[in-house]
């Protein structure tokens, strides 16, 4: 179907989703609850009020467009605070933002088809004449290929599409002879050199006059581009080919899409944000539906709608299934890592994902579209506009708002799909906020900070191209528009392309690469888009029932009247409701209470809403604005000597190991092992690092109990047998919703497999000393002054001058040299650098290293007692380990030691590469780049 809500089939079956995260499950339970709580239905809006609001949109457009033409034209954009035009090179550079400006009257071209939609046909005719007379596309300026395609090429094609429509009607544009199309073709040829790469992905920038790579071009050295930049070309380029018969444009755009599809991550079917245009390697491996990827997904579905090629639909459905499986956590849409999609890559969302509910309407998946849209609207109601980025607990992450239109776009499509007057009220709010907070004497100014209401001297061209178009269409009836909008599809810049292009000039050679790379589930494709009359179960309040539980998701409050009734009920003897902080999934009574929360009773519903709000709050505390990096547990006692490093998850409370010195001590198991009550063996954990098992109470409660017993630190070991950091995302321990400042000791989390290494070491050696730190420490620093086998630190400059021991000690120390075999989840501390031990080595390990990793130590000898004692005497605090080593009973060398954790070892490069993937994911969280 067209975006406007027509009847073209588009394979819209909703794929089955996988299990959800805590936030997703929370929102899901919200939607089960009765809608008798906090309800407020939207009354139908009269035609007179809709006309009034439509006229208000027209006046607002006139204010913006008129000031651009008066104060800025022929410049690319208006600077509404200083009432002048923004000309590239004459204003201070804004970095990549300026790559959209090419000295080609950008705002005028971007506004062409908006003039027709708003029934300003005379102004449209005048604007076309100005474009033909004044615009030069041969400027010596470097521009973004992506922005120039969607704004300028799309604007020219949209203008041409409506110019020929008006000419056919016989009143306007009778003089027009495809001049805009000829300009579009000229621009298309200027963009083609960008595709001169081995992959077929275009360079991100090009010089309009000199192309790529020439010295005077000042571009062509880039290696990376965003997925959306390379994957948002097919509509404009295919339309240009279909309009002109020149197939080269569509061919290049298809090749770029084919390459992106081929390079998707095969196990997750997701794509990353940034890709190398020469090698096809993913540079940024986080994946979402916002900035950097957004319109790639959009253009796959719309390419099917416009061109009728089934391969585009199959690809979109495959990606969509992955999005709903991993990224969608209703009502949130959170970026994940493409190789480990269960690992969130961000704890914030960017404003560009607001387009996605509209795309879901086109897909036919209405319910999640309503959920996400409502969440976004609640954020807008809190801040007046949608911040450029906001956290999972709806705080401002980036405070700017450049008057983006994506939310208005989704509002329009949801209204077309549901007919719910609620979305008219949403549109009315957008109009009021724009006039109240963004309107200035010379146009509309972007918000520099939505919290303070400060302005930025900026009015982007997309504001006129999209915002006023969608707002006007939202309130317009069919007779208010001079053509049938359902005969067109919107590009990502809201330019209009006619659907009849699907049957025009179809001589493009197409290679269906989809089925070569994946086995597709046909069940994803056996439905076409349903008619809006049967989208809902014959319930005019369907959309409202989905929205209602999310009404207070941002401020987490309901009217006090309902809460007061509930409070009075359990003051009179009723049982208090279940609170999120008390909930235990292993408690059958709690599970039964949870089931009853979906009942029709208003009391049960209110209890459920409160419980879910508390649960979301607890969940949000697990996802701080900045994710904490992984930590290290390093075993430093005999016979490990710092060589065994375990990847540990951090805690959001207690001593921060990145800001304080590491914690060192022997380990001891707590009793009870779950640590959920006062310890019965405080003497055993006093001054030691307590081992406790996950489960049965909150992490913070465990920490308090072991701290009260005198422990200097804590290691929580997962109770899920067999879990490992190899296969699960790193775990971050959250607080209990209360103040955790009283917890002063460091707390780390180990999965079961890593934890068993420490437990087995205790059984084998009784005394096990570990180091808790932000990263593994250099062994020379840890063991300085101690008598240890020289091979442990033989490459460290601090100890490499020690003399080699005499041969008479060989047999005495042979058993001490035998290292316990390392299991697959153990890393070795780097022997040459005190840096991060989890980073991949630059070279493969040597054969000796491999032998050590497998548990077979080379036949090196320990330092002689006399010489080491001299060193110890100088140091003054060294512990002499020589006697301890010699006291160990001699044993025959056994290639298969009888230890419970096995002898198989994973190659070091594989171990470190896998851990490095986790590190990359956490580092990506810290990148504040859209």
C-alpha positions in Angstrom: 0.0 0.0 0.0 1.1 3.5 -0.4 2.1 5.4 2.8 -1.0 7.4 2.6 -3.0 4.3 3.3 -4.0 2.8 0.0 -4.5 -0.8 -1.0 -1.2 -2.0 -2.6 -0.2 -5.4 -1.2 3.1 -5.4 0.7 3.5 -8.7 2.6 2.7 -7.5 6.0 2.5 -10.5 8.3 4.0 -9.8 11.7 6.7 -12.2 12.7 6.6 -14.0 16.0 8.8 -12.3 18.6 11.4 -13.9 20.8 11.5 -13.4 24.6 11.6 -9.8 25.8 13.9 -8.1 28.3 12.6 -6.9 31.6 11.5 -3.6 30.1 9.8 -5.3 27.3 8.0 -7.8 29.6 7.0 -4.9 31.8 5.4 -3.0 28.9 3.8 -6.2 27.8 2.1 -6.7 31.1 1.0 -3.1 31.0 -0.9 -3.9 27.9 -2.7 -6.8 29.6 -4.1 -4.6 32.3 -7.7 -3.3 32.2 -8.0 0.2 30.8 -10.2 1.4 33.7 -7.2 3.2 35.2 -6.2 6.8 34.3 -8.5 6.7 31.2 -9.3 9.7 29.1 -10.7 9.2 25.7 -10.3 11.7 22.9 -13.6 13.3 21.6 -14.1 13.4 17.9 -12.8 16.6 16.3 -15.3 18.6 14.3 -14.6 19.4 10.6 -14.6 23.1 11.6 -11.8 22.6 14.1 -9.8 20.5 11.7 -10.1 23.2 9.0 -9.0 25.8 11.6 -5.9 23.8 12.5 -5.2 23.1 8.8 -5.4 26.9 8.1 -3.1 27.4 11.0 -0.6 25.1 9.4 -0.8 27.1 6.2 -0.1 30.3 8.0 2.9 28.8 9.8 4.3 27.6 6.5 3.8 31.0 5.0 5.7 32.5 7.9 8.6 30.1 7.4 8.7 30.0 3.6 8.0 33.8 3.3 10.9 34.7 5.6 13.2 32.4 3.7 12.3 33.9 0.4 12.6 37.5 1.8 15.7 37.2 4.0 17.7 34.2 2.7 17.0 33.2 -0.9 19.0 32.2 -2.9 21.1 31.0 0.1 20.6 27.4 1.1 18.9 28.0 4.4 17.4 30.7 6.6 19.1 31.8 9.8 15.9 32.9 11.6 17.5 34.7 14.6 19.6 37.0 12.5 17.2 37.2 9.6 19.7 36.3 6.9 20.7 33.4 4.7 23.3 30.7 5.5 25.9 30.5 2.8 28.5 27.8 2.9 31.9 29.4 3.7 30.6 32.7 4.9 29.5 31.3 8.3 31.6 29.4 10.9 31.7 25.7 10.0 29.3 23.4 11.8 31.1 20.3 10.6 29.2 17.5 8.9 25.9 19.5 9.2 27.1 21.8 6.6 27.6 19.0 4.1 23.9 19.4 3.1 24.6 22.9 1.8 25.8 23.1 -1.8 24.9 26.7 -2.8 21.9 25.3 -4.7 19.0 27.1 -2.9 18.4 24.0 -0.9 15.3 25.2 1.0 13.5 26.2 -2.2 14.1 22.9 -3.9 13.2 20.9 -0.8 9.9 22.8 -0.5 8.6 22.4 -4.1 6.1 19.6 -3.6 5.1 20.9 -0.2 3.7 24.0 -2.0 1.4 21.7 -4.1 0.3 19.6 -1.2 -0.7 22.8 0.6 -2.6 23.9 -2.5 -0.3 26.8 -3.3 -0.1 26.0 -7.0 0.7 29.6 -8.1 3.6 29.8 -5.6 4.8 26.4 -6.9 4.8 27.7 -10.5 6.8 30.7 -9.4 9.2 28.6 -7.4 9.9 26.2 -10.3 10.7 29.2 -12.5 13.2 30.5 -9.8 14.8 27.1 -9.6 15.3 26.9 -13.4 16.5 30.4 -13.6 18.8 30.7 -10.5 20.0 27.3 -9.3 23.5 26.1 -10.3 24.5 22.5 -9.8 28.1 22.9 -10.9 29.5 24.5 -7.8 33.0 23.8 -6.4 31.7 22.6 -3.1 31.9 19.2 -1.3 28.5 17.9 -0.3 27.0 14.8 1.3 25.9 12.3 -1.3 23.1 11.1 1.1 21.8 14.6 1.9 22.1 15.8 -1.7 20.2 12.7 -2.9 17.2 12.9 -0.5 16.9 16.7 -0.4 17.9 18.0 -3.9 17.5 15.0 -6.2 14.4 14.0 -4.3 13.1 17.6 -4.3 13.6 17.9 -8.1 11.9 14.6 -8.8 9.0 15.4 -6.4 8.6 18.8 -8.1 8.7 17.1 -11.5 6.1 14.5 -10.4 3.6 17.2 -9.3 4.4 19.5 -12.2 3.4 16.9 -14.8 0.3 16.1 -12.7 -0.7 19.8 -12.7 0.0 20.1 -16.4 -2.3 17.2 -17.1 -5.0 18.9 -15.2 -4.8 21.7 -17.7 -4.7 24.9 -15.5 -1.2 25.3 -14.2 2.3 24.5 -15.6 1.3 24.4 -19.2 4.7 25.7 -20.2 6.5 23.0 -18.3 8.6 20.6 -20.5 10.4 18.3 -18.0 13.0 21.0 -17.1 13.2 19.8 -13.4 13.7 16.3 -14.6 16.6 17.4 -16.8 18.2 19.1 -13.8 17.7 15.9 -11.7 19.4 13.9 -14.4 22.3 16.4 -14.5 22.6 16.0 -10.7 22.4 12.2 -10.9 25.3 12.1 -13.2 27.3 14.3 -10.9 26.7 11.9 -8.0 27.6 8.7 -10.0 31.4 9.1 -9.5 30.9 8.5 -5.8 30.1 4.9 -6.6 33.5 4.2 -8.0 34.5 1.7 -5.2 35.2 -2.0 -5.3 32.2 -2.7 -3.1 29.7 -0.5 -5.0 29.0 1.5 -1.8 29.3 5.2 -2.5 31.8 7.6 -1.0 30.0 9.7 1.6 31.0 13.0 0.0 31.6 14.3 -3.5 32.6 17.6 -5.1 29.8 18.8 -7.4 32.3 20.3 -9.8 35.3 18.0 -9.7 33.9 14.7 -8.5 36.1 12.3 -6.5 39.9 12.0 -5.9 41.1 14.8 -8.1 43.4 17.2 -6.1 40.9 20.0 -6.5 38.0 17.8 -5.4 39.2 17.8 -1.7 37.4 14.5 -1.1 37.7 10.8 -2.0 40.0 9.8 0.9 37.2 8.6 3.2 36.9 4.9 4.0 33.7 4.7 6.0 30.1 5.5 5.4 26.9 5.0 7.4 24.5 2.2 6.4 21.7 4.7 5.8 24.0 6.9 3.7 24.7 4.0 1.3 21.2 2.3 1.6 19.0 5.4 1.0 19.3 5.9 -2.7 17.1 3.4 -4.4 13.9 5.4 -4.5 15.4 8.5 -6.0 17.8 6.7 -8.3 15.2 4.2 -9.5 12.7 7.0 -10.1 15.3 8.9 -12.1 15.9 5.8 -14.2 12.2 5.1 -14.7 11.5 8.7 -15.6 14.4 9.1 -18.0 15.0 5.5 -19.3 18.7 5.8 -18.2 19.1 2.5 -16.3 22.5 3.3 -14.8 21.1 5.1 -11.8 18.9 2.3 -10.6 21.7 -0.2 -11.3 24.2 1.6 -9.0 21.6 2.0 -6.2 20.7 -1.7 -6.4 24.3 -2.8 -6.3 24.8 -0.8 -3.1 21.8 -2.4 -1.5 22.9 -5.8 -2.6 26.3 -5.3 -0.9 24.7 -4.2 2.4 22.4 -7.2 2.4 25.4 -9.5 1.7 27.3 -7.9 4.6 24.6 -8.2 7.2 25.5 -10.2 10.3 24.2 -13.6 9.4 23.3 -15.0 12.8 21.3 -11.9 13.9 20.3 -10.5 10.4 21.2 -7.0 11.7 23.4 -4.4 10.1 25.9 -2.1 11.8 25.9 1.7 11.8 29.1 2.3 9.8 30.8 0.2 7.2 34.1 0.4 5.3 33.3 1.2 1.7 36.3 -0.7 0.3 36.4 -3.8 2.4 32.9 -4.1 3.6 34.0 -4.5 7.2 31.7 -3.1 9.9 33.3 -0.2 11.6 30.6 0.4 14.2 28.9 -2.8 15.2 25.9 -1.4 17.1 22.6 -1.7 15.4 19.2 0.1 15.9 16.5 1.9 13.9 17.7 5.4 14.6 20.5 7.6 13.2 22.9 5.9 10.8 20.6 3.0 9.8 17.0 4.3 9.9 16.2 5.0 6.2 18.0 1.9 5.0 15.1 -0.2 6.5 12.6 2.3 5.3 13.9 2.1 1.7 13.8 -1.6 1.5 10.1 -1.7 2.2 9.3 1.3 0.1 11.4 0.0 -2.8 9.1 -3.0 -2.9 6.1 -0.7 -2.9 7.4 1.6 -5.6 9.2 -1.0 -7.8 7.3 -4.2 -7.1 10.5 -6.3 -6.6 9.8 -9.1 -4.1 13.5 -9.4 -3.1 13.2 -6.0 -1.3 10.2 -7.2 0.6 12.0 -10.4 1.6 15.0 -8.5 2.9 12.9 -6.1 4.8 10.9 -8.8 6.5 14.1 -10.6 7.4 15.5 -7.5 9.0 12.1 -6.6 10.6 12.0 -10.0 12.3 15.5 -9.3 13.8 14.4 -5.8 14.9 11.4 -7.1 16.7 13.4 -9.9 18.2 16.3 -7.9 19.5 15.9 -4.2 19.2 12.2 -3.7 20.1 11.7 -3.7 23.8 8.2 -2.1 23.8 7.8 0.7 24.1 11.5 1.2 23.7 13.8 0.7 20.7 17.3 0.1 22.0 20.5 -0.4 20.0 22.2 -3.8 20.3 25.5 -5.3 19.2 25.1 -7.1 15.9 27.2 -10.1 17.0 25.7 -10.3 20.4 22.2 -8.9 19.9 21.1 -9.7 23.4 23.6 -7.1 24.6 22.3 -3.5 24.6 24.8 -1.1 23.0 23.2 2.0 24.4 21.1 3.2 27.3 19.6 6.0 25.3 17.6 6.5 22.1 18.0 9.2 19.4 15.1 11.3 18.0 15.4 9.9 14.5 13.8 6.6 15.5 10.5 8.5 15.8 10.0 7.6 12.1 9.7 3.9 12.9 6.1 3.8 14.1 5.1 5.2 10.7 7.1 2.5 8.9 5.4 -0.1 11.1 2.0 1.2 9.9 3.2 0.7 6.3 4.3 -2.8 7.4 0.9 -3.4 9.0 2.2 -4.0 12.5 0.0 -1.5 14.4 0.3 -2.4 18.0 4.1 -1.7 18.6 3.7 1.4 16.5 1.1 2.7 18.9 3.2 1.8 21.9 6.4 3.5 20.7 4.6 6.5 19.4 2.8 7.0 22.8 6.1 6.7 24.6 7.6 9.4 22.4 4.6 11.6 22.9 5.0 11.4 26.7 8.6 12.5 26.3 7.4 15.4 24.2 4.8 16.4 26.7 7.5 16.5 29.3 10.0 18.6 27.3 7.8 20.3 24.7 9.9 18.7 21.9 11.7 15.4 21.4 15.3 15.8 22.5 18.0 14.7 20.1 18.6 11.8 22.5 17.0 10.7 25.8 17.7 7.9 28.2 15.7 4.8 28.9 14.3 6.5 32.0 13.4 9.5 29.8 15.9 12.0 30.9 17.6 14.3 28.4 20.8 12.9 26.9 21.3 15.5 24.1 19.1 18.5 24.6 19.0 19.9 21.0 15.9 19.7 18.8 16.4 20.9 15.2 12.6 20.9 14.5 12.7 17.3 13.3 9.5 16.0 11.5 9.7 12.3 12.2 7.3 12.3 15.0 4.7 14.3 13.0 5.2 11.7 10.2 4.4 8.8 12.4 1.4 10.7 13.9 0.0 11.2 10.4 0.3 7.5 9.5 -1.2 6.3 12.7 -4.2 8.6 12.2 -4.6 7.3 8.7 -4.5 3.7 10.0 -6.7 4.1 13.0 -8.9 7.1 12.4 -8.5 7.8 16.1 -9.1 11.5 16.9 -6.4 11.2 19.6 -3.8 11.7 16.9 -5.4 14.9 15.8 -5.0 16.1 19.4 -1.3 15.1 19.2 -0.9 17.1 16.0 -2.6 20.1 17.7 -0.1 19.9 20.5 2.8 19.9 18.0 1.3 23.0 16.4 0.9 24.8 19.7 4.5 23.9 20.8 6.0 25.1 17.5 4.2 28.5 17.8 4.8 28.9 21.5 8.4 27.9 21.7 10.1 27.9 18.3 8.4 30.7 16.4 10.5 33.9 16.0 9.9 37.0 13.9 11.9 35.6 11.0 10.7 32.0 10.9 11.0 29.1 13.3 14.3 28.5 15.2 15.7 25.2 16.2 15.9 24.5 20.0 19.4 24.6 21.4 18.2 23.1 24.7 14.7 21.8 25.2 15.1 22.1 29.0 15.8 25.9 28.9 13.9 26.8 25.7 17.0 28.5 24.2 17.2 28.8 20.4 19.7 28.1 17.7 20.1 30.2 14.6 19.0 27.4 12.3 15.9 26.4 10.3 16.8 23.3 8.3 15.2 22.7 4.9 13.6 19.5 6.1 11.3 21.6 8.3 9.5 23.0 5.3 9.8 19.8 3.2 8.3 17.5 5.8 6.8 19.0 9.0 4.2 21.2 7.3 3.4 18.6 4.8 2.5 15.9 7.4 0.7 18.4 9.7 -1.4 19.7 6.9 -2.3 16.2 5.6 -3.2 15.2 9.2 -6.0 17.7 9.3 -7.0 17.7 5.7 -9.9 15.9 4.2 -9.6 14.3 0.8 -11.4 17.2 -0.9 -8.9 19.6 0.6 -6.1 18.2 -1.6 -6.0 18.9 -5.3 -4.7 15.4 -6.2 -5.0 11.9 -4.8 -2.2 11.6 -2.3 -2.7 7.8 -2.3 -1.2 7.6 -5.8 2.2 8.5 -4.4 4.8 7.2 -2.0 6.8 9.5 0.3 10.6 9.3 0.3 12.4 9.7 3.5 12.4 13.5 2.9 8.6 13.3 2.2 9.0 14.0 -1.5 6.3 12.4 -3.6 7.0 9.8 -6.3 4.1 8.3 -8.3 3.3 4.6 -7.9 2.9 4.2 -11.6 6.7 4.2 -11.9 6.5 0.5 -11.0 5.3 -0.3 -14.5 7.6 2.1 -16.4 10.9 1.3 -18.0 11.3 -2.0 -16.1 14.3 -3.1 -18.2 16.7 -3.0 -15.3 18.6 -6.2 -14.9 17.9 -7.5 -11.4 19.7 -10.1 -9.5 17.8 -11.6 -6.6 20.6 -12.1 -4.1 18.2 -12.6 -1.1 17.7 -16.3 -1.3 21.4 -16.9 -1.9 22.2 -16.0 1.6 19.4 -17.0 3.8 16.6 -19.5 4.1 13.5 -17.3 4.5 10.5 -18.2 6.5 7.6 -18.0 4.1 5.2 -17.3 7.0 6.6 -13.8 7.1 5.3 -13.0 3.6 2.0 -14.7 3.2 -0.2 -11.8 4.1 -0.7 -8.5 2.3 -1.3 -5.3 4.1 -4.8 -5.5 5.6 -7.4 -3.0 4.9 -7.6 -0.5 7.8 -11.2 -1.6 8.3 -10.1 -5.0 9.6 -6.8 -3.9 11.3 -8.6 -3.9 14.7 -11.0 -6.3 16.4 -14.1 -4.2 15.7 -13.3 -1.9 18.6 -13.0 1.8 18.1 -11.2 2.0 21.4 -8.5 -0.5 20.4 -5.7 2.1 19.9 -6.7 3.8 23.2 -6.5 0.5 25.1 -2.9 0.1 23.9 -1.9 3.7 24.7 -3.5 3.9 28.1 -1.1 2.0 30.2 1.8 4.1 28.8 0.2 7.4 29.7 2.3 7.8 32.7 5.4 6.0 31.7 7.5 9.2 31.8 6.3 10.8 35.0 5.2 7.5 36.6 2.1 9.0 38.2 -1.6 8.5 38.2 -4.3 10.8 39.6 -4.2 10.6 43.3 -7.9 9.8 43.6 -7.5 6.3 42.4 -4.4 5.7 44.5 -6.2 7.0 47.6 -9.1 4.6 47.1 -6.7 1.7 46.9 -4.8 2.9 50.0 -8.1 3.1 52.0 -9.0 -0.4 50.9 -6.0 -2.0 52.5 -6.1 0.2 55.5 -9.5 -1.4 56.1 -8.0 -4.9 56.2 -7.2 -5.8 52.5 -3.8 -7.3 51.8 -1.2 -4.7 50.6 -0.3 -5.0 46.9 2.9 -6.7 45.7 5.7 -4.3 45.3 8.4 -4.6 42.6 11.2 -4.6 45.1 9.7 -7.6 46.9 9.0 -9.7 43.8 10.7 -13.0 43.4 10.2 -15.0 40.3 10.7 -18.2 42.2 7.8 -17.5 44.6 4.6 -19.2 43.4 2.4 -16.8 45.4 4.0 -13.8 43.6 3.5 -15.4 40.2 -0.2 -16.0 41.1 -0.6 -12.3 42.1 1.0 -11.3 38.9 -1.5 -13.3 36.8 -4.4 -11.7 38.6 -3.1 -8.2 37.7 -4.6 -8.7 34.2 -8.1 -9.0 35.6 -10.9 -6.6 34.7 -11.1 -5.3 38.3 -10.1 -1.7 38.5 -8.3 -2.5 41.8 -6.3 -5.3 40.2 -5.5 -3.1 37.3 -4.3 -0.2 39.4 -2.1 -2.6 41.4 -0.7 -3.9 38.2 0.0 -0.4 36.8 1.8 0.5 40.0 3.8 -2.7 40.0 4.9 -2.3 36.4 5.9 1.3 37.0 8.1 0.3 39.9 9.5 -2.6 37.8 10.4 -0.2 35.0 12.1 2.1 37.6 14.1 -0.8 38.9 15.0 -1.8 35.4 16.1 1.7 34.5 18.5 1.8 37.4 20.2 -1.2 35.8 20.8 0.8 32.8 22.7 4.0 33.8 23.3 6.7 31.3 26.9 5.4 31.0 27.3 1.7 31.1 30.2 0.5 33.3 33.0 -1.3 31.6 33.8 -4.9 32.5 36.1 -5.6 35.4 38.8 -8.2 36.1 39.3 -10.9 38.8 42.9 -12.0 38.7 44.1 -15.1 40.7 47.5 -14.2 42.1 48.2 -17.0 44.5 50.2 -20.2 43.8 50.2 -21.7 41.2 48.5 -19.0 39.2 50.7 -16.0 40.0 48.4 -13.6 38.2 48.3 -15.5 34.9 44.5 -16.3 35.3 42.2 -13.4 34.6 38.4 -13.8 34.7 36.0 -11.3 33.0 33.7 -9.9 35.6 30.6 -7.8 35.5 30.6 -4.5 37.5 28.1 -3.2 40.0 26.4 0.1 40.0 27.0 0.5 43.7 29.9 0.1 46.1 33.6 0.9 45.6 34.3 2.0 42.0 37.4 0.1 41.0 38.2 2.5 38.1 38.6 5.4 40.6 40.2 3.5 43.6 43.1 1.1 44.1 42.4 -2.5 43.4 41.2 -4.8 46.2 43.4 -7.7 47.1 42.6 -10.6 49.4 41.9 -14.3 50.0 38.5 -15.6 49.1 36.0 -17.4 51.4 32.5 -18.7 50.8 29.8 -17.1 52.9 27.2 -19.0 54.9 24.5 -19.0 53.9 25.9 -19.2 50.4 23.2 -16.9 48.9 24.2 -14.1 51.3 20.6 -13.1 51.8 20.7 -13.0 55.6 23.1 -12.3 58.4 26.2 -14.5 57.9 26.7 -17.4 60.3 30.5 -17.5 59.5 31.6 -13.9 59.9 35.1 -15.1 61.2 35.6 -16.9 57.9 35.0 -13.9 55.7 36.5 -11.2 58.0 39.1 -9.3 56.0 38.5 -11.5 53.0 36.7 -11.4 49.7 33.4 -13.2 50.2 32.0 -15.6 47.5 28.2 -15.5 47.3 25.6 -17.1 45.0 23.2 -15.1 42.9 19.5 -15.4 43.6 16.8 -15.1 46.3 17.5 -11.5 47.1 18.8 -8.2 45.7 22.5 -7.8 45.0 22.7 -4.8 47.3 21.3 -6.9 50.1 24.0 -9.5 49.7 26.6 -6.7 49.7 25.4 -5.3 52.9 25.3 -8.6 54.6 28.9 -9.5 53.7 30.1 -6.0 54.5 28.5 -6.2 58.0 30.5 -9.5 58.5 33.8 -7.7 57.8 34.4 -8.7 54.2 36.6 -6.4 52.1 34.9 -7.3 48.8 32.4 -9.6 47.2 32.1 -11.9 44.2 28.6 -12.9 43.1 28.6 -16.2 41.2 25.8 -16.9 38.8 23.4 -19.7 39.9 22.6 -20.6 36.3 24.8 -23.6 35.8 27.0 -23.5 32.7 26.5 -19.8 32.1 29.7 -18.1 30.7 30.9 -14.8 29.4 31.7 -16.6 26.2 28.1 -17.0 25.3 26.2 -14.4 27.4 26.5 -10.6 27.6 28.4 -9.2 30.5 26.2 -8.7 33.5 25.9 -5.4 35.4 24.6 -5.6 39.0 22.0 -2.9 39.9 20.9 -1.6 43.2 17.6 -2.3 44.9 15.9 1.0 44.3 17.1 2.4 47.6 20.1 4.5 48.5 23.2 2.3 48.2 25.8 4.9 49.5 26.2 2.8 52.6 27.9 0.0 50.5 31.6 0.7 50.6 33.1 -2.5 49.4 33.7 -3.5 45.7 31.3 -6.1 44.2 31.9 -8.0 41.0 29.8 -10.7 39.1 31.1 -13.9 37.6 29.1 -16.3 35.4 28.9 -19.9 36.6 31.8 -21.2 34.4 34.2 -18.5 35.5 33.1 -18.8 39.1 33.7 -22.5 39.1 37.4 -21.8 38.4 37.7 -20.0 41.7 35.7 -22.6 43.6 37.7 -25.5 42.1 40.9 -23.7 42.9 39.8 -23.5 46.6 39.1 -27.2 46.6 42.5 -27.9 45.1 44.7 -25.4 47.0 42.5 -24.1 50.0 44.1 -20.7 50.1 43.3 -18.7 46.9 44.2 -15.0 46.7 42.6 -12.7 44.1 42.9 -9.2 42.9 39.7 -7.2 42.0 40.5 -4.4 39.6 39.2 -2.4 36.6 41.8 -4.3 34.5 44.4 -7.0 35.0 47.6 -5.8 36.6 51.1 -6.5 35.4 52.4 -9.6 37.2 55.7 -8.0 38.0 53.9 -5.3 40.0 51.7 -7.8 41.7 54.4 -10.3 42.7 57.3 -7.9 43.1 59.9 -9.2 45.6 58.3 -12.7 45.8 60.1 -15.9 44.9 58.2 -17.3 42.0 59.0 -19.4 39.0 61.0 -17.2 36.6 58.9 -18.2 33.5 55.9 -16.4 35.0 57.6 -13.0 34.4 60.5 -13.9 32.2 59.7 -11.1 29.7 59.1 -8.3 32.2 61.8 -5.7 32.3 61.5 -5.3 36.1 62.7 -8.8 36.8 64.5 -9.8 33.6 67.9 -9.1 35.2 67.5 -11.8 37.9 70.0 -14.6 37.7 68.9 -18.0 36.5 68.8 -20.6 39.2 71.3 -23.4 39.6 70.6 -26.8 38.1 70.6 -28.5 41.4 67.2 -27.0 42.1 65.6 -28.4 39.0 64.2 -31.6 40.4 63.2 -29.9 43.6 61.1 -27.3 41.8 59.7 -29.3 38.9 56.3 -29.9 40.6 56.0 -26.2 41.4 56.3 -25.3 37.8 53.3 -27.4 36.8 50.4 -25.0 36.2 46.9 -26.0 36.5 45.3 -26.3 33.1 43.3 -23.3 32.0 39.7 -23.7 31.0 38.2 -22.1 27.9 36.9 -19.1 29.7 40.2 -18.1 31.3 42.5 -15.3 30.0 46.2 -14.9 30.6 47.5 -11.6 31.9 49.7 -9.9 29.3 53.4 -10.6 30.0 54.7 -7.5 28.3 52.3 -4.7 29.2 50.2 -3.6 32.1 47.5 -2.6 29.7 44.1 -4.2 29.2 44.5 -8.0 29.3 41.3 -8.4 27.3 42.5 -6.8 24.2 43.5 -9.0 21.3 47.2 -9.5 20.9 48.8 -8.0 17.8 50.5 -11.3 17.0 49.6 -14.9 17.6 51.0 -16.5 20.7 54.3 -18.2 20.5 54.5 -22.0 20.9 55.7 -21.6 24.4 52.8 -19.3 25.1 50.5 -21.9 23.7 52.0 -24.6 25.9 51.5 -22.4 28.9 47.9 -21.7 27.9 47.2 -25.4 27.7 48.6 -26.0 31.1 52.1 -27.3 30.3 54.8 -25.0 31.7 58.1 -24.7 29.9 61.1 -26.2 31.7 62.3 -23.0 33.2 63.6 -22.9 36.8 62.9 -20.8 39.8 65.3 -18.2 41.3 67.9 -19.4 43.7 67.1 -18.9 47.4 70.2 -16.9 48.2 69.9 -14.4 45.4 66.2 -13.8 45.8 66.7 -13.2 49.6 69.1 -10.4 48.8 66.5 -8.8 46.6 63.9 -9.3 49.3 66.2 -7.7 51.9 66.5 -4.6 49.8 62.8 -4.4 49.3 62.0 -4.9 52.9 58.4 -6.3 52.5 58.8 -9.3 50.3 57.2 -12.6 51.2 59.6 -15.5 50.6 57.7 -18.1 48.6 60.7 -20.3 48.1 60.1 -22.5 51.1 56.4 -22.6 50.3 57.2 -23.9 46.9 59.7 -26.5 48.1 57.2 -27.7 50.7 54.8 -28.9 48.0 54.9 -32.7 47.6 56.7 -33.9 44.5 54.4 -35.6 42.0 54.9 -37.2 38.6 54.0 -35.0 35.7 50.5 -35.9 34.6 49.2 -34.7 31.3 45.7 -35.1 32.6 45.5 -33.7 36.1 42.5 -34.9 38.1 40.8 -31.5 38.5 37.1 -30.9 38.0 37.4 -28.2 35.4 39.1 -30.2 32.7 42.2 -29.8 30.7 41.0 -28.5 27.3 42.2 -25.0 26.6 40.9 -22.6 24.0 43.6 -20.9 21.8 44.6 -17.6 23.3 43.9 -15.6 20.2 40.4 -17.0 20.2 39.9 -16.3 23.9 41.1 -12.7 23.6 39.3 -12.1 20.4 36.0 -13.1 21.9 36.5 -11.0 25.0 37.6 -8.1 22.8 34.2 -8.3 21.1 32.6 -7.6 24.5 35.0 -4.8 25.1 34.1 -3.2 21.7 30.4 -3.4 22.6 31.0 -1.5 25.9 33.3 1.0 24.3 30.6 1.7 21.7 28.3 2.7 24.5 30.6 5.6 25.3 30.5 7.0 21.7 28.2 10.0 21.7 27.9 10.2 17.9 24.7 10.1 15.9 
